[in-house]
Amino acid sequence: MAEAAQTSLAMDVLAVVGPALVLRAATLPLLTRTQRAVREQASADPSAPPRAVPGAVAGELALGVAGGIGLWILMNLDFLPRNYFLLHPVALDEGTFLSEYYGLSLAMSWTLYFVIVVLAAVVWPLMWFRTQRTLLTAGVPARPWISSPEGRFRLGGLVALRVALGLFLPAGLVLAAVACQVVAYVASRKYQTGAGVPVAGAPARAGQAVADTPTVGPGSATAALHVGPLAQPPQPARPPSYVPTRPDVVAGTLPPIAHQQLRPGEPRTIGGYQLLGRIGAGGMGTVYLARREGAATQVALKTIHPELLDNADLLRRFQRETEVLSLVSGAYTARVLDAGVDARRPYLVMELLDGRPLDAHMGEQGPIRTPDALRSLALALAVALSGVHRLGLVHRDLKPANIMLTTAGPRLLDFGIADLVDGTRLTRTGAGPGTLTYMAPEQFGEERVGPAADVWAWACCVVCAAHGTSPFAATSPGAVIRRIVDTGPEPAAMAAVHALTPELAAAVERALINDPAGRPADGAALVDLLTSQGSPHHESAQMDAVREEITRGWRTLHL
């Protein structure tokens, strides 16, 4: 008798749970889209709860309501006995009713009733909570919205709502909901391994970065704009090196960009870009890790501090930087993606680069010791300068901190103080833009500074890459200036270049002639000197050969 009663109970439960599981299996694509939508919302703006309801989420909610209504109708048909306990709210049933209906022992009936209560009021809400937590937090390095007080209150309210529904909905509907929630939880666990949609901190591609500081850890992906002295975030463990292959690399396959959480009061969006975290900040502005709404690619977004928006000089400098960066583009220079003004706040958007500046690389691994890698660096910088000078610009602050070493090759960064060749100045006379040990002699006088000053700085950077310091490094500013203007470069530093590649050393010596007229006139002339020894033009095929040589030599450098 007891066995027959247990079989009857099992068949009745299966008659309710079975159709629910069939419906769930038939709508798994909708469940997958819903979970992906929740992941995208959590990744896009991790500091605030999602406000818009994606279509897939609305569809899943509608399916649940319609499925519950359909199951309720089914339970009230002759398919199931009338007044069956699964039609009663869980809180209004009791073990005595089960014992009377199925003829079970009172102890077993109360045990079964207790199991049903636990499933309704504990298991269902807990499984829903675990599913949401997995979707919102797994693989998302930025703080998810559920860690905020408002987020915890909202989440707690939704859990409490399910506890109440579990106790006062018909027991049959609750058991069906538990079964479907188990399926949803199992489906969500794939995100714990990093699979699925892009998440914050996992860049969709290795793009281009944007200046010399801050570097967020040796070998890490770097995103920085020139915003003055920047505070560095905590140093992360060094991720494994990787090689970007194409612009649409699947998000999550590359090391995450190290960043800090957004602070209270900071904006969550600027100009249609969702801010994912802070990369660095200084006296002038802040650099954020960001992503355009609806896109997977992460970028670096720089904006001025709100309290400085009334500073006309800073706004002029920022506008100047935006104009210069928007002009410069090339295989070996940083590239601006977007710029604009949002609520009176100007912003600048750049692509991210994997890699680190030359000075950080030398600090960890020492100078470059392979001839091919050194020549590749020198040639790539010359090509970058040729593009800058062709636009009528002068970089005026070329130094190791503004040279990013990426897996795809060197990149010339930070055109924040670039000046037009026609003499238009942003900086005041005597302000001395540039870094002392990389400045050309004419930068200490009143004569016009032209592309030849960048050629001088190029030579200093090449020597520094081979020797470890600038050829004009000295113990005091006065000694540096005397060496630049009078005594000449350090012989040991020049010897380091000559020992690796005499041909490159000869070009460096030519670029360090005190008289600007004696140096290569600009980046294009420098490329000529390094390749065809003075050919007047660069045909497309020749430049392809130059790029191939740079790529081939760059592979010999261990990053």
For each residue, the residues with C-beta under 8 A, 3 or more apart:
1: 4 5 103
2: 5 6 103 104 105 108
3: 6 7
4: 1 7 8
5: 1 2 8 9 102 103 104
6: 2 3 9 10 102 104
7: 3 4 10 11
8: 4 5 11 12 102
9: 5 6 12 13 98 102 104 112
10: 6 7 13 14
11: 7 8 14 15
12: 8 9 15 16 80 81 84 86
13: 9 10 16 17 86 175
14: 10 11 17 18
15: 11 12 18 19 79 80
16: 12 13 19 20 71 75 80 86 172 175 176
17: 13 14 20 21 175 176 179
18: 14 15 21 22
19: 15 16 22 23 71 74 176
20: 16 17 23 24 67 71 176 177 179 180
21: 17 18 24 25 179 180 183
22: 18 19 25 26
23: 19 20 26 27 63 67
24: 20 21 27 28 31 179 180 183
25: 21 22 28 183
26: 22 23
27: 23 24 30 31 63
28: 24 25 31 32 183 187
29: 32 33
30: 27 33 34 56 59 60 63
31: 24 27 28 34 35 60 183 184 187
32: 28 29 35 36 187
33: 29 30 36 37 56 59
34: 30 31 37 38 54 56 57 59 60
35: 31 32 38 39 135 184 187 188 191 196
36: 32 33 39 40 56 196 197
37: 33 34 40 41 54 55 56 57
38: 34 35 41 42 50 54 57 132 135 136
39: 35 36 42 43 135 136 191 196 197 199
40: 36 37 43 44 54 197 198
41: 37 38 44 45 50 52 54
42: 38 39 46 50 135 136 137 140 144 145 199
43: 39 40 46 140 197 198 199 200 276
44: 40 41 200 274 291 293
45: 41 48 50 145 268 269 274 275
46: 42 43 140 142 143 144 145 200 276
47: 142 143 145 148 261 262 268
48: 45 51 145 148 268
49: 145 148 150 151 154
50: 38 41 42 45 53 145
51: 48
52: 41
53: 50 57 58
54: 34 37 38 40 41 57 58
55: 37 58 59
56: 30 33 34 36 37 59 60
57: 34 37 38 53 54 60 61
58: 53 54 55 61 62
59: 30 33 34 55 56 62 63
60: 30 31 34 56 57 63 64
61: 57 58 64 65
62: 58 59 65 66
63: 23 27 30 59 60 66 67
64: 60 61 67 68 177 180
65: 61 62 68 69
66: 62 63 69 70
67: 20 23 63 64 70 71 176
68: 64 65 71 72 173 176 177
69: 65 66 72 73
70: 66 67 73 74
71: 16 19 20 67 68 74 75 172 173 176
72: 68 69 75 76 170 173
73: 69 70 76 77
74: 19 70 71 77 79 80
75: 16 71 72 79 80 84 86 87 170 172
76: 72 73 80 82 87
77: 73 74 80
78:
79: 15 74 75
80: 12 15 16 74 75 76 77 84 86 87
81: 12 84
82: 76 87
83: 87
84: 12 75 80 81 87 101 172
85: 88 93 97 98 101 171
86: 12 13 16 75 80 170 171 172 175
87: 75 76 80 82 83 84 170 171 172
88: 85 92 93 97 170 171
89: 92 93 167 168 169 170 171
90: 93 116 117 120 121 166 167 168 169 170 171 174
91: 167 168
92: 88 89
93: 85 88 89 90 97 98 113 116 171
94: 97 98 110 113
95: 98 99 106 109 110 111 112 113 114
96: 99 100 106 109
97: 85 88 93 94 100 101 109
98: 9 85 93 94 95 101 102 104 109 110 112 113
99: 95 96 102 103 104 105 106 108 109
100: 96 97 103
101: 84 85 97 98
102: 5 6 8 9 98 99 109
103: 1 2 5 99 100
104: 2 5 6 9 98 99 108 109 112
105: 2 99 108 109
106: 95 96 99 109 110
107: 110 111
108: 2 99 104 105 111 112
109: 95 96 97 98 99 102 104 105 106 112 113
110: 94 95 98 106 107 113 114
111: 95 107 108 114 115
112: 9 95 98 104 108 109 115 116
113: 93 94 95 98 109 110 116 117
114: 95 110 111 117 118
115: 111 112 118 119
116: 90 93 112 113 119 120 171 174 175
117: 90 113 114 120 121 167
118: 114 115 121 122 123
119: 115 116 122 123 124 166 174 175 178
120: 90 116 117 123 124 166 167 169 171 174 175 178
121: 90 117 118 124 125 163 166 167
122: 118 119 125 126
123: 118 119 120 126 127 178
124: 119 120 121 127 128 162 166 174 177 178 181
125: 121 122 128 129 159 160 162 163 166
126: 122 123 129 130
127: 123 124 130 131 178 181 182 184 185
128: 124 125 131 132 158 159 162 181 184
129: 125 126 132 133 155 159
130: 126 127 133 134 185
131: 127 128 134 135 181 184 185 188
132: 38 128 129 135 136 146 155
133: 129 130 136 137 146
134: 130 131 137 138 185 188 189 191 192
135: 35 38 39 42 131 132 138 188 191
136: 38 39 42 132 133 140 144 145 146
137: 42 133 134 140 144 146
138: 134 135 191 192 194
139: 191 192 194 199 202 252
140: 42 43 46 136 137 144 199 200 201
141: 199 200 201 256 259
142: 46 47 200 201 259 261 262 276 277
143: 46 47 147 148 261 262
144: 42 46 136 137 140 147 151
145: 42 45 46 47 48 49 50 136 148 150 151
146: 132 133 136 137 151 152 155
147: 143 144 151 152
148: 47 48 49 143 145 151 152
149: 152 153
150: 49 145 153 154
151: 49 144 145 146 147 148 154 155
152: 146 147 148 149 155 156
153: 149 150 156 157
154: 49 150 151 157 158
155: 129 132 146 151 152 158 159
156: 152 153 159 160
157: 153 154 160 161
158: 128 154 155 161 162
159: 125 128 129 155 156 162 163
160: 125 156 157 163 164
161: 157 158 164 165
162: 124 125 128 158 159 165 166
163: 121 125 159 160 166 167
164: 160 161 167 168
165: 161 162 168 169 174
166: 90 119 120 121 124 125 162 163 169 174 177
167: 89 90 91 117 120 121 163 164
168: 89 90 91 164 165
169: 89 90 120 165 166 173 174 177
170: 72 75 86 87 88 89 90 173 174
171: 85 86 87 88 89 90 93 116 120 174 175
172: 16 71 75 84 86 87 175 176
173: 68 71 72 169 170 176 177
174: 90 116 119 120 124 165 166 169 170 171 177 178
175: 13 16 17 86 116 119 120 171 172 178 179
176: 16 17 19 20 67 68 71 172 173 179 180
177: 20 64 68 124 166 169 173 174 180 181
178: 119 120 123 124 127 174 175 181 182
179: 17 20 21 24 175 176 182 183
180: 20 21 24 64 176 177 183 184
181: 124 127 128 131 177 178 184 185
182: 127 178 179 185 186
183: 21 24 25 28 31 179 180 186 187
184: 31 35 127 128 131 180 181 187 188
185: 127 130 131 134 181 182 188 189
186: 182 183 189
187: 28 31 32 35 183 184 190
188: 35 131 134 135 184 185 191
189: 134 185 186 192
190: 187 193 195 196
191: 35 39 134 135 138 139 188 194 195 196
192: 134 138 139 189
193: 190
194: 138 139 191 202 252
195: 190 191 252
196: 35 36 39 190 191
197: 36 39 40 43 251
198: 40 43 202 204 251 252 296
199: 39 42 43 139 140 141 202 251 252
200: 43 44 46 140 141 142 276 277 289 291
201: 140 141 142 256 257 259 276 277 289
202: 139 194 198 199 251 252 253 254 256
203: 206 207 221 251 254 256 257 297 298 352
204: 198 248 249 250 251 295 296 297 298
205: 244 246 247 248 249 254 297
206: 203 221 242 244 249 254 352 353 354 406 407 408
207: 203 247 297 299 351 352 353
208: 334 335 350 351 352 353 411
209: 221 222 223 224 300 334 350 351 352 353 355 404 406 411 413
210: 223 224 225 287 300 302 334 350 351 353 413 414
211: 224 225 226 334 402 413 414 416
212: 224 226 357 399 401 402 413 414
213: 224 226 229 230 232 280 357 401
214: 224 230 231 232 233 279 280
215: 218 220 222 224 232 356 357 360
216: 220 221 222 223 232 233 235 236 257 258 259 279 280
217: 220 235 236 237 238 258
218: 215 235 238 356 360 364
219: 238 239 241 356 364 559
220: 215 216 217 236 238 239 255 257 258 356
221: 203 206 209 216 239 254 255 256 257 258 352 353 354 355
222: 209 215 216 352 353 354 355 356 357 404
223: 209 210 216 257 279 287 289 299 300 350 352 353
224: 209 210 211 212 213 214 215 230 279 280 287 300
225: 210 211 285 287 300 302 348 350
226: 211 212 213 321 414 416
227: 230 280 281 282 283 284 285 286 287 302
228: 282 283 284 285
229: 213 282 283
230: 213 214 224 227 280 281 282 287
231: 214 280 281 282
232: 213 214 215 216 235 280
233: 214 216 258 259 260 278 279 280
234: 258 260
235: 216 217 218 232 258
236: 216 217 220 239 258
237: 217
238: 217 218 219 220
239: 219 220 221 236 242 255 256
240: 255
241: 219 407 559
242: 206 239 253 254 255 354 407
243: 407 408
244: 205 206 249 254 354 407 408
245: 249
246: 205 249
247: 205 207
248: 204 205
249: 204 205 206 244 245 246 253 254
250: 204 253
251: 197 198 199 202 203 204 254 296
252: 139 194 195 198 199 202
253: 202 242 249 250
254: 202 203 205 206 221 242 244 249 251 354
255: 220 221 239 240 242 354
256: 141 201 202 203 221 239
257: 201 203 216 220 221 223 279 289 298 352
258: 216 217 220 221 233 234 235 236 279
259: 141 142 201 216 233 276 277 278 279 289
260: 233 234 277 278 279
261: 47 142 143 277 278
262: 47 142 143 266 268 275 276 277 278 288
263: 266 278
264:
265:
266: 262 263 275 278 286
267: 270 275
268: 45 47 48 262 274 275
269: 45 272 273 274 275 293
270: 267 273 275 288 290 301 303 342 345 347
271: 301 338 340 341 342 347 349
272: 269 292 293 342
273: 269 270 290 291 292 293 299 301 347 349
274: 44 45 268 269 290 291 292 293
275: 45 262 266 267 268 269 270 288 289 290 301
276: 43 46 142 200 201 259 262 288 289 290 291 298
277: 142 200 201 259 260 261 262 288 289
278: 233 259 260 261 262 263 266 281 286 287 288 289
279: 214 216 223 224 233 257 258 259 260 287 288 289 300
280: 213 214 216 224 227 230 231 232 233 286 287
281: 227 230 231 278 285 286 287
282: 227 228 229 230 231 285 286
283: 227 228 229
284: 227 228 304 305 308 314 317 318
285: 225 227 228 281 282 302 303 304 305 308 318
286: 227 266 278 280 281 282 302 303 305
287: 210 223 224 225 227 230 278 279 280 281 300 301 302
288: 262 270 275 276 277 278 279 300 301 302 303
289: 200 201 223 257 259 275 276 277 278 279 298 299 300 301
290: 270 273 274 275 276 298 299 300 301 349
291: 44 200 273 274 276 295 296 297 298 299
292: 272 273 274 295 297 299
293: 44 269 272 273 274
294:
295: 204 291 292
296: 198 204 251 291
297: 203 204 205 207 291 292
298: 203 204 257 276 289 290 291 352
299: 207 223 273 289 290 291 292 337 349 350 351 352
300: 209 210 223 224 225 279 287 288 289 290 349 350 351 352
301: 270 271 273 275 287 288 289 290 347 348 349 350
302: 210 225 227 285 286 287 288 347 348 349 350
303: 270 285 286 288 345 346 347 348
304: 284 285 308 309 314 315 318 345 346
305: 284 285 286 308 309
306: 309 345
307:
308: 284 285 304 305 311 314
309: 304 305 306 315 344 345
310:
311: 308 314 315
312: 315 316
313: 316 317
314: 284 304 308 311 317 318
315: 304 309 311 312 318 319 346
316: 312 313 319 320 426
317: 284 313 314 320 321 416 426
318: 284 285 304 314 315 321 322 346 348
319: 315 316 322 323 346
320: 316 317 323 324 426
321: 226 317 318 324 325 348 415 416
322: 318 319 325 326 336 339 346 348
323: 319 320 326 327
324: 320 321 327 328 393 415 416 418
325: 321 322 328 334 335 336 339 348 350 415
326: 322 323 336 339
327: 323 324 391 393
328: 324 325 333 334 335 336 387 388 391 393 415 418
329: 333 335 387
330: 333 335 383 384 387
331: 380 383 409 547
332: 380 381 383 384 387 409 410 411 412 550
333: 328 329 330 384 387 388 411 412 413
334: 208 209 210 211 325 328 350 351 353 404 411 412 413 414 415
335: 208 325 328 329 330 350 351
336: 322 325 326 328 339 348 349 350
337: 299 349 350 351
338: 271 348 349
339: 322 325 326 336 346 347 348 349
340: 271 346 347
341: 271 344 345 346 347
342: 270 271 272 345 347
343:
344: 309 341
345: 270 303 304 306 309 341 342
346: 303 304 315 318 319 322 339 340 341
347: 270 271 273 301 302 303 339 340 341 342
348: 225 301 302 303 318 321 322 325 336 338 339
349: 271 273 290 299 300 301 302 336 337 338 339
350: 208 209 210 223 225 299 300 301 302 325 334 335 336 337
351: 207 208 209 210 299 300 334 335 337
352: 203 206 207 208 209 221 222 223 257 298 299 300
353: 206 207 208 209 210 221 222 223 334 404 406 411
354: 206 221 222 242 244 254 255 406 407
355: 209 221 222 404 405 406 407 411 559
356: 215 218 219 220 222 360 361 404 405
357: 212 213 215 222 360 361 400 401 402 403 404 405 413
358: 361 362 377 400 401 403 404 405 410 461 464 465
359: 362 363 399 400 401
360: 215 218 356 357 363 364
361: 356 357 358 364 365 405 559
362: 358 359 365 366 367 368 400 464 465 468
363: 359 360
364: 218 219 360 361
365: 361 362 558
366: 362 369 468
367: 362 464 465 466 467 468 496
368: 362 373 374 377 465 466 557
369: 366 500
370: 373 374 500 556 557
371: 374 375 500 501 504
372: 375 376 552 553 556
373: 368 370 376 377 553 554 556 557
374: 368 370 371 377 378 462 465 466 497 500 501 504
375: 371 372 378 379 501 504 530 549 553
376: 372 373 379 380 409 410 549 550 551 552 553 554 556 557
377: 358 368 373 374 380 381 403 410 462 465 554 557
378: 374 375 381 382 458 462 504 507 508 530
379: 375 376 382 383 527 530 531 546 549 550 553
380: 331 332 376 377 383 384 409 410 550 554
381: 332 377 378 384 385 398 403 410 412 458 461 462
382: 378 379 385 386 458 523 526 527 530
383: 330 331 332 379 380 386 387 523 527 543 546 547 550
384: 330 332 333 380 381 387 388 410 411 412 523
385: 381 382 388 389 395 398 412 451 454 455 458 522 523 526
386: 382 383 389 390 522 523 524 526 527 538
387: 328 329 330 332 333 383 384 390 391 523
388: 328 333 384 385 391 393 394 395 412 415 418 454 523
389: 385 386 392 393 394 421 451 454 522 523 524
390: 386 387 523 524
391: 327 328 387 388
392: 389 420 421 422
393: 324 327 328 388 389 415 418 419 420 421
394: 388 389 418 419 420 421 449 450 451 453 454
395: 385 388 398 402 412 415 418 454 457
396: 417 418 419 433 434 443 449 453 454
397: 402 414 416 417 433 434 435 438 457
398: 381 385 395 402 403 412 438 454 457 458 461
399: 212 359 402 403 435 438 457 460 461
400: 357 358 359 362 403 461 464 465
401: 212 213 357 358 359 414 435
402: 211 212 357 395 397 398 399 412 413 414
403: 357 358 377 381 398 399 400 410 411 412 413 461
404: 209 222 334 353 355 356 357 358 410 411 413
405: 355 356 357 358 361 410 557 559
406: 206 209 353 354 355 409 410 411 559
407: 206 241 242 243 244 354 355 559
408: 206 243 244
409: 331 332 376 380 406 550 551 554
410: 332 358 376 377 380 381 384 403 404 405 406 554
411: 208 209 332 333 334 353 355 384 403 404 406
412: 332 333 334 381 384 385 388 395 398 402 403
413: 209 210 211 212 333 334 357 402 403 404
414: 210 211 212 226 334 397 401 402
415: 321 324 325 328 334 388 393 395 418
416: 211 226 317 321 324 397
417: 396 397 426 427 433 434
418: 324 328 388 393 394 395 396 415
419: 393 394 396 423 424 425 426 427 433 449
420: 392 393 394 423 424
421: 389 392 393 394 450 451
422: 392
423: 419 420 448
424: 419 420
425: 419 428 429
426: 316 317 320 417 419
427: 417 419 431 433
428: 425 431
429: 425 446
430:
431: 427 428
432: 439 443
433: 396 397 417 419 427
434: 396 397 417 438 439 443 457
435: 397 399 401 438 439
436: 439 477 480 481
437: 460 469 470 472 473 474 480
438: 397 398 399 434 435 456 457 460 461 470 472
439: 432 434 435 436 443 444 453 456 457 484
440: 443 449 452 453 456 457 484 516
441: 444 445 456 484 485 514
442: 445 447 448 449 452 453 516
443: 396 432 434 439 440 449 453
444: 439 441 481 484 485
445: 441 442
446: 429
447: 442
448: 423 442
449: 394 396 419 440 442 443 453
450: 394 421 453 516 522
451: 385 389 394 421 454 455 521 522 523
452: 440 442 455 456 516 517 519 520 521 522
453: 394 396 439 440 442 443 449 450 456 457 516
454: 385 388 389 394 395 396 398 451 457 458 522 523
455: 385 451 452 458 459 511 519 520 521 522 523 525 526
456: 438 439 440 441 452 453 459 460 511 512 519
457: 395 397 398 399 434 438 439 440 453 454 460 461
458: 378 381 382 385 398 454 455 461 462 511 526
459: 455 456 462 463 471 507 508 509 511 512
460: 399 437 438 456 457 463 464 470 471 472 512
461: 358 381 398 399 400 403 438 457 458 464 465
462: 374 377 378 381 458 459 465 466 497 504 508
463: 459 460 466 467 470 471 489 493 494 496 497 508
464: 358 362 367 400 460 461 467 468 469 470 471 493
465: 358 362 367 368 374 377 400 461 462
466: 367 368 374 462 463 493 496 497 500
467: 367 463 464 471 490 492 493 496 497
468: 362 366 367 464 496
469: 437 464 473 493
470: 437 438 460 463 464 473 493
471: 459 460 463 464 467 489 490 493 494 512
472: 437 438 460 480 483 484 489 490
473: 437 469 470 480 490 493
474: 437 479 480 482 483
475: 479
476: 479 480
477: 436 480 481
478: 481 482
479: 474 475 476 482 483
480: 436 437 472 473 474 476 477 483 484
481: 436 444 477 478 484 485
482: 474 478 479 485 486 487
483: 472 474 479 480 486 487 488 489 490
484: 439 440 441 444 472 480 481
485: 441 444 481 482 514
486: 482 483
487: 482 483
488: 483 512
489: 463 471 472 483 493 494 512
490: 467 471 472 473 483 493 494
491: 494 495
492: 467 495 496
493: 463 464 466 467 469 470 471 473 489 490 496 497
494: 463 471 489 490 491 497 498 505 508 509
495: 491 492 498 499
496: 367 463 466 467 468 492 493 499 500
497: 374 462 463 466 467 493 494 500 501 504 505 508
498: 494 495 501 502 505
499: 495 496
500: 369 370 371 374 466 496 497 504 505
501: 371 374 375 497 498 504 505
502: 498 505 506
503: 506 507
504: 371 374 375 378 462 497 500 501 507 508 530
505: 494 497 498 500 501 502 508 509
506: 502 503 509 510
507: 378 459 503 504 510 511 526 529 530
508: 378 459 462 463 494 497 504 505 511 512
509: 459 494 505 506 512 513
510: 506 507 513 518 519 520 529
511: 455 456 458 459 507 508 519 520 526
512: 456 459 460 471 488 489 508 509 519
513: 509 510 518 519
514: 441 485 518
515: 518 519
516: 440 442 450 452 453 519
517: 452
518: 510 513 514 515
519: 452 455 456 510 511 512 513 515 516
520: 452 455 510 511 525 526 528 529
521: 451 452 455 524 525
522: 385 386 389 450 451 452 454 455 525 526
523: 382 383 384 385 386 387 388 389 390 451 454 455 526 527
524: 386 389 390 521 527 528 538
525: 455 520 521 522 528 529
526: 382 385 386 455 458 507 511 520 522 523 529 530
527: 379 382 383 386 523 524 530 531 538 546
528: 520 524 525 531 532 533 534 535 536 538
529: 507 510 520 525 526 533 534
530: 375 378 379 382 504 507 526 527
531: 379 527 528 535 542 546
532: 528 535 542
533: 528 529
534: 528 529
535: 528 531 532 538 542
536: 528
537:
538: 386 524 527 528 535 542 543 546
539: 542 543
540: 543 544
541: 544 545
542: 531 532 535 538 539 545 546
543: 383 538 539 540 546 547
544: 540 541 547 548
545: 541 542 548 549
546: 379 383 527 531 538 542 543 549 550
547: 331 383 543 544 550 551
548: 544 545 551 552
549: 375 376 379 545 546 552 553
550: 332 376 379 380 383 409 546 547 553 554
551: 376 409 547 548 554 555
552: 372 376 548 549 555
553: 372 373 375 376 379 549 550 556 557
554: 373 376 377 380 409 410 550 551 557
555: 551 552
556: 370 372 373 376 553
557: 368 370 373 376 377 405 553 554
558: 365
559: 219 241 355 361 405 406 407
